[in-house]
Amino acid sequence: MTKTLADYEQVFVDFEFIARPGERPDVVCLAWHEAWSGQTHRLWRDQLGNQPPYRMDDKVLFVCFVGNAELSCHLALGWPLPANVLDLNPEFRSMTNGRAAPAGKSLLGALTYFGLDSIGSKRKDDMRTRIMQGWPFTAAERADILRYCASDVESMARLLPKMLPHIELRVALYRGAFVAALARMEHAGVPIDTDIFPQLADTEVWRSVRDAMVPEIDAQYGVYVRGKDGDWHFSMECFSAYLARAGIDWPTTENGNLSTRRKTFEDMCRGYPELESLRQLRHARDKMRKIKLAVGRDGRNRTVLWPLKAKSSRTQPKAAEWIFSPAVWLRSLIKPGPDQALAYVDYSSMEFLIAASHSNDPVMLDFYQSGDPYLSFAKRVGAAPSYATKQTHEGLRNRYKTGLLAIQYGIKAESLAGRLGVSSFEAHEMITQHHELFARYWQWSDDWLAAALDSGRMWTSLGWQCRTGVTEFNERSIQNFPVQGAGAEILRITCIWATRHGLGLRAPVHHALLIEAPLNRIDADVALLRELMRRASRIVLNAAVDGTHELRTDVIIIPYPDRYSDPRGVEIWRNVLRLVAEYRQPQASAIAGGAADG
């Protein structure tokens, strides 16, 4: 029997806390509102005990807004987590996804959306600013902060009845369970090499390394020049000359200039791996004037993981603070501690199989079952020999992977040609081959697009929705939504199950999960996680009994004292380590010399 809101007691909870980069929340106070009594309670930090002052059993609904914050405070205080979490933030995001939300997606935005009174954005900003300034607080400030905290839980109590017609409670509780899993990941954090990170976080050291990286890496490209200011600058003229020498046909903008968009570089690197070091160098020069990675005093990387923030419902951490940001060489800082191991478990060709499963395209399903759908396609159209493997034809395989996924989402021939560095004729031919081989997929995709435009909405199998035609959605975004949305649902189910089984989840990474365990248990934990990932894919894909529609996984185990390593960032990581050592050596010599003189 499906439960309704009437089957639960409701407690509305909000914490105020000090958030420092990389650290667990420093709790300041707590307020909660009991729906059954109509009373609001508030406690300062020194009044909090070893257990929550409210019920959290399976007959109680723990109502919050951005619940990973409240649940992280529970964990920071050593409290257990509630049995049932109703986070109103993802529910509000789902109901307004693709719609205009004039005041944003915060609690204040939700109150404004439903025409409810609130304390106002300026007042809220002032209170947050004071709280973030930290201890100590005067008696007057304490009283003011407690009133502010209580106003949030009372606002949620007024908001829930307005939102209730838009909430399917069973689905909302599933999303709340995922938020709880993310809170545990934020609490644990990702282990970082604390010998190397402080050196990179030193602004003076990083500035020196960042400058020294240019001649080291640019020697193979010749696209940076020194300006009159003495700094290095990316030269479009030199870049154009390099592309001509390398025989690479680069995408251009509408006005005919070479595109320097981040996405363009990412796509081109898939087809031309030799460009990866240049992409990483440009990112370091343009986006990393400081290493802003959020690392706590315990050597753990933590940032808010922002559940269900993307339109497709994927998680979106703040890139500058997150170890799995676009700077892939930085990921080599990930290192397990003594007697520990990490494992990176990744779904194999996830987007390809989701598309095949949704459309029930027999050819796509056969290609996935072959073990490598991208090489299977290349072999079928005569672009690769029958004996080709990922190891022997990595560049070609990556190019077809980039091409097939782009075609799957409706890319035009001219754009595909630029992305793959091939002629328009070759791009047209690849698109035609895709349509001919995967005819059933294209019939399904066209039907999906028509239905989404006709109904004005899109949805996943587990209820995440998005409106179409209201904001910036185009046909490619609509075609992409069911695949990305299904991938997010699969990962959410996996995270919930893995948490219930006690696995040490540390990070969600698009199609993958990072876990941590003692060395003597890592193999067993990886085997269990892979089984849970397989089962989760079957749930979302409505897999047949024969298992045709289930995803495979790949795994990389990193035992202590090894470190995580992304092949795309190995060269830059080695250069960075050497340059840091070279920077430190003269300093060490100078210190030693001074000591000897003394």
C-alpha positions in Angstrom: 0.0 0.0 0.0 1.4 3.4 -1.0 1.8 5.8 1.9 0.7 9.4 1.9 1.8 12.4 3.9 -1.0 11.7 6.4 0.8 8.4 7.3 3.8 10.3 8.7 4.5 12.8 11.5 6.4 15.7 10.0 9.4 17.5 11.5 10.9 20.5 9.6 14.6 20.9 10.3 17.2 23.6 9.6 20.8 24.1 10.8 23.0 27.2 10.7 26.7 26.4 10.3 30.0 27.8 9.3 31.3 26.3 6.1 35.0 26.5 5.5 36.6 25.0 2.3 37.2 21.3 2.6 36.0 21.1 6.2 32.9 19.5 7.7 30.2 22.0 8.8 30.8 23.8 12.1 27.3 23.8 13.5 26.1 27.0 15.1 22.5 26.3 15.9 19.5 24.2 15.1 15.7 24.9 14.7 12.9 22.5 14.1 9.2 22.7 13.7 6.8 19.9 14.7 3.8 19.6 12.5 1.9 17.6 15.1 2.3 20.1 17.9 2.6 23.3 15.8 5.6 24.2 18.0 9.0 25.6 16.8 12.1 24.8 18.9 15.6 26.3 18.7 18.9 25.3 20.3 22.4 26.9 20.3 25.4 24.7 19.6 26.3 24.3 23.3 22.7 23.0 24.0 22.9 20.1 21.5 23.4 16.6 22.9 24.6 13.3 21.5 21.3 12.5 19.9 18.8 14.6 17.8 16.1 16.3 19.9 13.4 15.1 17.6 12.1 11.7 16.4 13.6 10.2 13.2 12.0 6.7 13.1 10.2 5.3 10.1 6.9 6.9 11.1 8.5 10.4 10.9 9.1 12.5 7.8 12.3 14.6 8.1 11.5 17.7 5.9 14.3 20.0 4.8 15.5 22.2 1.9 18.9 21.3 0.4 19.0 18.3 2.7 22.7 17.4 2.2 23.5 20.4 4.4 21.2 19.4 7.3 22.3 15.7 7.0 26.0 16.7 6.9 25.4 18.6 10.2 23.9 15.4 11.7 27.0 13.5 10.7 29.3 16.3 12.0 27.6 16.1 15.4 27.9 12.3 15.4 24.1 11.9 15.0 22.4 9.1 13.0 20.5 10.0 9.8 16.7 10.0 9.7 14.8 7.1 8.2 12.7 9.2 5.7 14.1 12.4 4.1 11.8 14.7 2.1 14.1 17.3 0.6 11.9 20.1 -1.0 14.8 21.4 -3.0 15.0 18.7 -5.7 11.2 18.5 -5.7 11.0 22.2 -6.4 13.7 21.8 -9.1 11.8 19.1 -10.8 8.5 20.9 -10.8 10.1 24.1 -12.2 12.7 22.4 -14.4 12.7 24.1 -17.8 10.4 26.8 -16.4 11.3 30.4 -15.3 11.8 30.7 -11.6 12.1 34.5 -11.1 13.7 34.3 -7.6 15.8 31.2 -8.3 15.7 27.7 -6.9 16.5 28.4 -3.3 14.1 28.3 -0.4 13.5 32.0 -0.9 12.9 31.3 -4.6 10.4 28.6 -3.8 8.5 30.8 -1.3 8.3 33.6 -3.9 7.2 31.2 -6.6 4.1 30.2 -4.5 3.5 33.8 -3.3 4.5 33.2 0.3 6.0 35.8 2.5 9.7 35.5 3.4 12.4 37.5 5.3 13.8 38.9 2.1 17.0 38.3 0.2 19.0 41.2 1.8 18.1 40.1 5.3 19.0 36.5 4.4 22.3 37.5 2.9 23.2 39.7 5.9 22.6 36.8 8.3 24.6 34.3 6.2 27.5 36.8 6.0 27.5 37.2 9.8 27.4 33.5 10.4 30.2 32.8 7.9 32.4 35.3 9.8 32.4 32.8 12.6 32.8 32.7 16.3 32.3 34.4 18.7 28.7 35.7 18.6 27.3 38.2 21.0 24.1 37.5 23.0 22.2 39.7 20.7 23.6 38.0 17.6 22.8 34.6 19.0 19.2 35.6 19.5 19.0 37.0 16.0 20.5 33.9 14.4 18.1 31.6 16.3 15.2 33.7 15.1 16.5 33.6 11.5 17.0 29.8 11.7 13.5 29.3 13.1 12.0 31.4 10.3 13.3 28.9 7.8 11.6 25.9 9.3 8.4 27.8 9.7 8.6 28.9 6.1 9.1 25.2 5.0 6.0 24.3 7.1 4.0 26.8 5.0 5.7 25.7 1.7 5.0 22.0 1.9 1.2 22.2 1.5 1.7 24.4 -1.6 4.1 21.9 -3.1 2.3 18.7 -2.1 0.1 18.5 -5.2 3.3 18.4 -7.2 5.1 15.7 -5.1 4.8 12.0 -5.5 5.9 11.0 -2.0 7.3 7.6 -2.9 9.6 9.1 -5.5 10.5 12.0 -3.3 11.7 9.7 -0.6 13.9 7.9 -3.1 15.5 11.2 -4.0 15.8 12.0 -0.3 17.7 8.7 0.2 20.1 9.7 -2.5 20.6 13.1 -0.8 21.5 11.2 2.4 24.0 9.1 0.5 25.6 12.2 -0.9 25.8 13.7 2.6 27.8 10.7 3.7 30.2 11.2 0.8 30.6 14.9 1.6 31.3 13.9 5.2 33.9 11.3 4.3 35.6 13.3 1.5 38.2 12.1 -1.0 41.7 11.4 0.3 44.4 13.7 -1.0 48.2 13.5 -1.1 49.0 15.9 1.7 52.7 16.0 0.9 52.2 17.5 -2.6 48.9 19.4 -2.3 50.2 22.1 0.1 53.0 22.9 -2.3 50.5 23.4 -5.2 48.2 25.4 -3.0 51.1 27.8 -2.2 50.3 30.7 -4.6 54.0 31.6 -5.1 54.9 28.0 -6.0 52.0 27.5 -8.3 52.6 30.9 -10.1 56.2 29.8 -10.8 55.1 26.3 -11.9 52.3 27.6 -14.0 54.7 29.9 -15.9 57.3 27.2 -16.3 54.8 24.8 -17.7 54.3 26.8 -20.8 57.7 26.4 -22.6 57.9 22.8 -21.3 54.5 21.7 -22.8 54.2 24.2 -25.6 57.5 23.0 -27.2 55.5 20.5 -29.3 52.8 23.0 -30.3 54.4 26.5 -30.5 51.2 28.4 -29.8 52.2 30.5 -26.8 54.1 33.8 -27.1 55.4 36.2 -24.5 53.6 39.5 -24.4 54.9 42.9 -23.5 53.7 42.3 -20.0 56.2 39.4 -19.8 53.3 36.9 -19.4 52.5 34.0 -21.8 49.6 34.4 -24.2 47.8 31.9 -26.4 48.3 33.1 -30.0 45.5 32.3 -32.5 47.9 32.9 -35.4 50.4 30.4 -34.0 47.6 27.9 -33.2 46.3 28.2 -36.8 49.8 27.5 -38.1 50.1 24.5 -35.8 46.8 23.0 -37.0 48.0 23.5 -40.6 51.3 21.7 -39.9 49.4 18.8 -38.1 46.8 18.5 -40.8 43.9 19.1 -38.3 40.7 20.6 -39.6 39.5 22.6 -36.6 35.9 23.8 -35.9 35.2 27.5 -36.5 32.7 29.9 -35.1 29.9 31.6 -37.1 32.2 34.4 -38.1 34.8 32.0 -39.3 37.3 32.2 -36.4 38.8 29.1 -34.8 36.7 28.0 -31.9 38.4 28.0 -28.5 35.5 26.8 -26.5 36.3 24.3 -23.7 33.8 21.8 -25.2 35.5 22.1 -28.6 38.9 21.3 -27.2 37.4 18.4 -25.2 35.8 16.9 -28.3 38.8 17.4 -30.5 41.1 15.7 -28.0 39.0 12.5 -28.2 39.9 12.3 -31.9 43.4 13.7 -31.6 44.9 12.6 -28.2 48.1 14.5 -29.0 46.1 17.7 -28.2 45.3 16.7 -24.6 48.4 18.3 -23.1 47.6 21.6 -24.9 44.0 21.5 -23.6 45.3 20.9 -20.0 47.8 23.7 -20.4 45.1 26.1 -21.6 42.9 25.2 -18.7 45.8 25.8 -16.2 46.5 29.2 -17.8 42.9 30.4 -18.1 41.1 28.8 -15.1 43.7 28.0 -12.5 45.5 31.2 -11.4 45.1 29.6 -8.0 44.6 26.0 -6.9 41.2 26.3 -5.2 40.7 22.7 -4.4 38.9 22.5 -1.1 40.9 20.3 1.2 40.3 20.0 4.9 42.8 19.8 7.7 42.3 16.0 7.6 43.6 15.9 4.0 40.2 15.2 2.5 38.7 17.0 -0.5 35.1 18.1 0.3 32.6 20.4 -1.5 28.9 20.5 -1.8 27.9 17.9 -4.4 24.6 19.7 -5.3 22.2 16.7 -6.0 19.9 16.8 -8.9 21.0 20.3 -9.9 21.4 19.8 -13.7 18.3 19.8 -15.9 18.9 16.1 -16.5 19.1 15.6 -12.7 22.8 14.9 -12.6 24.9 16.0 -9.6 26.9 19.2 -10.1 29.8 19.9 -7.6 31.6 23.3 -7.8 34.3 22.5 -10.3 37.0 24.7 -8.9 36.8 23.0 -5.5 36.3 19.5 -6.7 39.1 17.0 -7.4 37.2 15.5 -10.4 37.1 18.9 -12.2 38.2 19.4 -15.8 41.9 19.6 -14.7 42.4 15.8 -15.0 46.1 15.9 -14.1 45.1 17.2 -10.6 43.3 13.9 -10.0 46.8 12.4 -9.4 46.5 14.0 -6.0 44.0 11.3 -5.0 45.9 8.8 -2.9 44.6 6.3 -0.3 46.1 6.3 3.2 48.2 3.4 4.7 46.4 0.0 4.7 43.6 1.6 2.5 42.7 1.3 -1.2 40.5 3.2 -3.6 38.5 1.8 -6.5 37.1 3.7 -9.5 34.2 1.8 -10.9 32.9 3.1 -14.2 29.9 2.1 -16.4 31.0 0.9 -19.8 29.5 2.7 -22.8 26.6 3.8 -20.7 25.0 6.3 -23.0 25.2 4.0 -26.0 23.4 1.1 -24.2 20.8 3.4 -22.6 19.9 4.6 -26.1 19.9 1.1 -27.4 17.6 -0.1 -24.6 15.2 2.8 -24.8 14.7 2.2 -28.5 15.1 -1.6 -28.3 17.3 -1.3 -31.4 18.6 -4.8 -32.1 21.8 -3.7 -34.0 22.8 -1.3 -31.2 22.2 -4.0 -28.6 24.3 -6.5 -30.6 27.1 -3.9 -30.9 27.1 -3.4 -27.1 27.2 -7.1 -26.5 30.3 -7.3 -28.7 32.2 -5.6 -25.9 33.1 -2.4 -27.7 30.2 -0.8 -29.7 32.4 2.0 -31.1 34.9 -0.3 -32.7 32.1 -2.6 -33.8 30.6 0.3 -35.8 34.0 1.1 -37.3 34.5 -2.5 -38.3 31.0 -2.8 -39.8 31.5 0.3 -42.1 35.0 -0.8 -43.1 36.9 1.9 -41.1 38.8 -0.6 -38.9 40.1 -4.1 -39.5 38.4 -7.1 -37.9 41.3 -7.6 -35.5 41.2 -4.0 -34.2 41.1 -3.6 -30.4 41.0 -0.6 -28.1 44.8 -1.1 -27.6 45.7 -1.4 -31.2 43.4 1.4 -32.6 42.8 3.7 -29.6 42.8 6.9 -31.6 40.4 5.6 -34.2 38.2 4.1 -31.5 38.0 7.4 -29.6 37.2 9.3 -32.7 34.3 6.9 -33.5 33.1 7.1 -29.8 33.0 10.9 -30.1 31.3 10.7 -33.5 28.7 8.1 -32.6 27.6 9.8 -29.3 27.4 13.2 -31.1 25.3 11.7 -33.9 23.1 10.0 -31.4 22.1 13.5 -30.1 21.5 15.0 -33.6 24.7 16.8 -34.4 24.8 18.2 -38.0 27.4 17.1 -40.5 29.3 20.4 -40.6 29.7 20.4 -36.8 30.7 16.8 -36.8 33.3 17.4 -39.5 34.9 20.1 -37.4 34.7 18.0 -34.2 36.4 15.0 -35.8 38.7 16.9 -38.1 37.3 15.2 -41.2 35.7 16.4 -44.4 32.0 17.3 -44.6 31.6 14.4 -47.0 33.1 11.9 -44.5 30.9 13.4 -41.7 27.7 13.1 -43.9 28.7 9.5 -44.7 29.1 8.6 -41.0 25.7 10.2 -40.1 24.1 8.3 -43.0 25.7 5.0 -41.8 24.4 5.6 -38.3 20.9 6.2 -39.5 20.9 3.1 -41.7 22.4 0.8 -39.1 20.4 2.1 -36.2 17.1 2.7 -37.9 14.9 1.7 -35.0 16.8 4.0 -32.7 16.1 6.9 -35.0 12.5 6.1 -35.2 12.3 6.1 -31.4 14.3 9.3 -31.2 12.1 11.1 -33.6 9.0 9.9 -31.7 10.5 11.1 -28.4 11.3 14.5 -29.8 7.8 14.9 -31.3 6.1 13.7 -28.0 8.3 16.1 -25.9 7.5 19.1 -28.1 3.8 18.2 -28.4 3.3 17.6 -24.6 5.7 20.3 -23.5 7.5 18.0 -21.1 10.1 15.3 -20.7 10.4 12.7 -18.0 12.5 9.8 -16.8 11.2 6.4 -15.7 11.5 7.4 -12.1 9.7 10.7 -12.3 12.2 13.5 -12.9 10.6 15.9 -15.3 11.6 19.0 -17.4 9.5 21.3 -19.5 10.4 21.9 -23.2 10.2 25.1 -25.3 10.2 27.4 -22.3 13.9 28.3 -21.8 16.9 27.5 -24.1 16.0 23.9 -25.0 16.8 22.9 -28.6 16.2 19.6 -30.4 19.6 18.2 -29.4 19.0 19.0 -25.8 15.6 17.2 -25.9 17.1 14.2 -27.7 19.9 14.1 -25.1 17.6 14.3 -22.0 16.3 10.7 -21.8 19.7 9.2 -22.0 21.3 11.6 -19.5 18.3 11.4 -17.2 18.3 7.6 -17.2 22.1 7.5 -16.5 21.5 9.8 -13.5 18.7 7.6 -12.2 20.9 4.5 -12.5 23.7 6.1 -10.5 21.2 7.3 -7.8 19.9 3.8 -7.2 23.4 2.5 -7.0 24.4 5.1 -4.4 21.4 4.3 -2.3 22.0 0.6 -2.4 25.7 0.9 -1.8 25.1 3.1 1.2 22.7 0.6 2.7 25.3 -2.2 2.2 27.9 -0.1 4.1 30.2 0.5 1.1 32.6 3.4 1.5 31.4 5.7 -1.3 33.6 8.7 -1.7 32.5 10.4 -4.9 30.0 10.3 -7.8 31.8 11.0 -11.1 29.2 11.2 -14.0 29.1 7.5 -15.0 31.3 6.3 -12.2 31.8 5.9 -8.5 34.9 6.2 -6.3 34.9 3.9 -3.2 37.4 3.4 -0.3 38.0 0.3 1.8 40.8 -1.4 3.8 43.3 -3.2 1.5 42.0 -6.6 2.7 38.4 -5.8 1.8 38.7 -3.8 -1.4 38.2 -6.7 -3.8 35.1 -7.9 -2.0 33.6 -4.4 -1.9 34.4 -3.8 -5.6 32.6 -7.1 -6.5 29.6 -6.1 -4.5 29.5 -2.6 -6.0 29.7 -3.9 -9.5 26.8 -6.3 -8.8 24.7 -3.4 -7.4 25.6 -1.3 -10.4 24.5 -4.1 -12.8 21.2 -4.5 -10.9 20.5 -0.8 -10.9 20.9 -0.6 -14.6 18.4 -3.4 -15.0 15.9 -1.6 -12.9 16.0 1.6 -14.9 16.3 -0.1 -18.3 13.5 -2.6 -17.6 15.9 -5.4 -18.5 14.6 -8.6 -19.9 15.2 -11.9 -18.1 18.1 -12.8 -20.3 20.0 -9.7 -19.2 20.3 -8.1 -22.6 19.7 -4.6 -21.3 22.2 -4.4 -18.5 25.3 -2.3 -18.2 28.9 -3.7 -17.8 31.4 -2.0 -15.6 35.1 -1.4 -15.7 37.3 -1.0 -12.5 40.6 0.5 -11.5 41.9 -0.4 -8.1 44.4 1.9 -6.4 46.1 0.3 -3.4 48.3 2.3 -1.0 50.9 3.7 -1.7 49.8 4.1 -5.4 47.8 7.1 -6.5 44.9 7.6 -8.9 46.1 8.4 -12.5 44.1 9.6 -15.5 46.0 8.8 -18.7 45.1 12.2 -20.1 46.9 14.0 -17.3 50.0 11.8 -16.8 52.4 14.0 -18.8 51.4 17.3 -17.2 51.5 15.7 -13.7 55.0 14.5 -14.2 56.0 18.0 -15.5 54.3 19.7 -12.5 56.1 17.4 -10.0 59.5 18.1 -11.6 58.9 21.8 -11.8 57.8 21.9 -8.1 61.0 20.1 -7.1 63.1 22.5 -9.2 61.4 25.5 -7.5 62.0 24.0 -4.1 65.7 23.0 -4.6 67.2 26.5 -4.8 65.2 27.5 -1.7 66.4 24.5 0.2 70.0 25.2 -0.9 69.6 28.9 0.3 68.2 27.8 3.7 71.0 25.2 4.1 73.6 27.9 3.1 72.2 30.3 5.6 72.3 27.7 8.4 75.9 26.9 7.5 76.9 30.6 7.6 75.2 30.9 11.0 
